[in-house]
Structures are given as C-alpha cells and as structure tokens.
Amino acid sequence: MARPTKINKKIVFFFAFFAATLQAQHLGVYHWAGAVASLSHAEADLSRFPVDTIRIFLGGKYDYEHPENSPDRFAGVPTPLTLSAIVALPRYRALFDDRKIQTVWLTTYPVFNYGKGPVEIDLTRNVPEAEWRQESAQMAELVEWLYREYGSQAKVVLISNNETDEKLRQVGDAPRIAKDLAVRMTAVAQARAKFPDAKLKVFFGAEIKLWHLALPDGRRALEAILPLIHYDFVSFSAWEMVSNPALLSRALEDINLRTSANLTAEGRRSFANHHVLIGEFGHAREWTLPIEATLKPFLDALASQKTPYAVYWQMYDNAAGETRRFGLLDENDHLTLEGAAIGKMYPPVRLRSAQGKP
C-alpha cells in the first residue's frame, strides 16, 4: 500500500478528529405538527435553507401522516408500537439516509398505550417498575437500531425531551420527572457503549425553557430537576429571550456554568464548554417585533460558536395554538418573511471541525 501523502494525512486527521468532536456550527429547523404534515416534504424543503439539521418528534401521539392524537395514527404499523418500530418506517428513515442532513434531533417519548391509543408514559401517578423497564428497553432498542443501521456514518443523533419546565407544570413531581429523564439517559449511555468504534454519535440531553422567568410556584427545571440527573447536553428552548435578545449570551453562559457539573464524560468530551444548545428560537408573523432584530442574536450566537446548535421553530406554520404563523414556508410552499430572512442573514453551513470543538 502506498504511503499517505501529506494531503492524505490531513484528510485522515480530519476524519479522525471528526470522530472525536462535532462540527462547530449547526443551524437546524423543527418540523412538528405543522400545517403541512409530511416528513418527506419537509426533508425536501431543507435544501432551500442554509441548514444541516432537522428536529422532529418521535413518539406515539403523532405520526406525520395524521393530526396529533388522531385515532388513525400509525394505522397498519404492527403492534406493539415502539420507538425503534417508528424510526424504521420509511418516512423517518429517509432523514438518516439523506446526505444533506448532518444531524437528526429526535424529541423522543417512549410509547405507551393506556387504552386510548399510543401516548407517552403517564407521570401523573406513581409509575410501576414494569413501565420504567419498558421505557428503558425502548430507548435502548432505539439507540442500538441507530448504531446497527448507521454506525458507519459520521452523523449525529441528538435525543431529548421537550421543555422540562412544561412537564414540571403539568406533573408537579420533580423527582418523578427526574427519574423519567435518568432512566432514558442511562439506557442511551448503556446502548451506545456497545458500539465503541462507531462513527455515528448519539447523545441524550434535557431541555429547559425557563432561565430568568419561573413557573407560578417559583420553580424552574434548571434548579428543580437538572441537578438530579446527568446528560450529554442541555437544550434551551429560548422563547423568553425573544423579548429581550440582548440577554441571550448571558443566559447561555449562565446555563452552561450551572449545568456543567452534571455533564457526562461523553458530553464533556464532545461538547467541551459549549454543551448548551438552542433547541428552539423563532419569529411569528403575527408579532409586531422586527424579524431581523429578533432572529439576529440567535444566529450571531451560533456563528460566534457560543452554541453549536440553533434550531428554528418551525418549517411550517403551527397546527394549533394562539400564535401559529411561525413557518419558514406558507401553505403554498412559498417563502415567508422569516424564511427569506433566515436565508439572507445566515451564511451557508461550513465545515469547521478541524478548527476547534463545538
């Protein structure tokens, strides 16, 4: 075999480095229960924006073919319905097969059925040990499936919940919510440990919503739950920054400082001191807030490497809620003002892995 040239050595170094760390900047877009309920459509539309990341919901209440909680969701899919069974469906699998997509972020809830169709685990009551085992098994099966199918690819899969503060508002019991997240994190860590040589990277994170603001009882998941668990990364659903974006950098730095002690060894190795990801930011056409002034701080935080990920909410307009018109694309698949602004304000994604850690 010919001896590698200097150029080849650099290439070998680049890919070796990539296996140990992540690309510095990832702009992404969320697709969850928008007016256009089509995962394949969203995948095709990604190429219209300077993004390499897509975030989707993975669980029993929404199947990207019917409205959320529709009685027809996952019709025809063999039971019992599990996370690995869902992600193996062609419309989900296509995201991992798409070479343009560097990171797939899965907002993940193991599937349970209490008699009214597939949903998530019910944390409003004492959870039987059998259900904790079921939750752990589904998470492990999902991660092992990902490594078996895509372990040779240098891609990233982020797995997280959605806004722990909202779960704290709904359930109230912080230790039970913490156990739910800990069960899932442990399952992810144990499953990926079986594939030490894989190029694929799978991480688990906890998402928070409140930094300066708090729930009516004064609590925040940042203080009530995150100190009780470990995680590879923290996701900040940064909606409270929309009205005061000048505080975004301070919020990212403070959350990073306050959550670094409970970072896993894998998270510390891969994210270093940039383990706080912007899991949601956006702008609605109903708002009087100026678009560019609202979005620019988030894009600047990404470009300046204060965070390795920023995910825009969302690809299409919301299907529900008082404020719905967040989409980058309208019902006719035309660029909205927000869609045009994202394309104008953020440069094409560039590989910077060899320059430094995320």
Secondary structure, 3 states (H helix, E strand, C coil): CCCCCHHHHHHHHHHHHHHHCCCCCEEEEEECCECCCCHHHHHHHHHHCCCCEEEEEECCCCCCCCCCCCCCCCCCCCCCCCHHHHHCCHHHHHHHHCCCCCEEEEEECCCEECCCCEECCCCCCCCCHHHHHHHHHHHHHHHHHHHHHHCCCCCEEEEECCCHHHHHHHHCCHHHHHHHHHHHHHHHHHHHCCCCCCCCEEEEEEEECCCCCCCCCCCCHHHHCHHHCCECEEEEECHHHCCCHHHHHHHHHHHHHHHHHHECHHHHHHHCCCCEEEEEECCCCCCCCCHHHHHHHHHHHHHCCCCCEEEECCCECECCCCCCCCCCECCCCCECHHHHHHHHHCCCCCCCHHHCCC
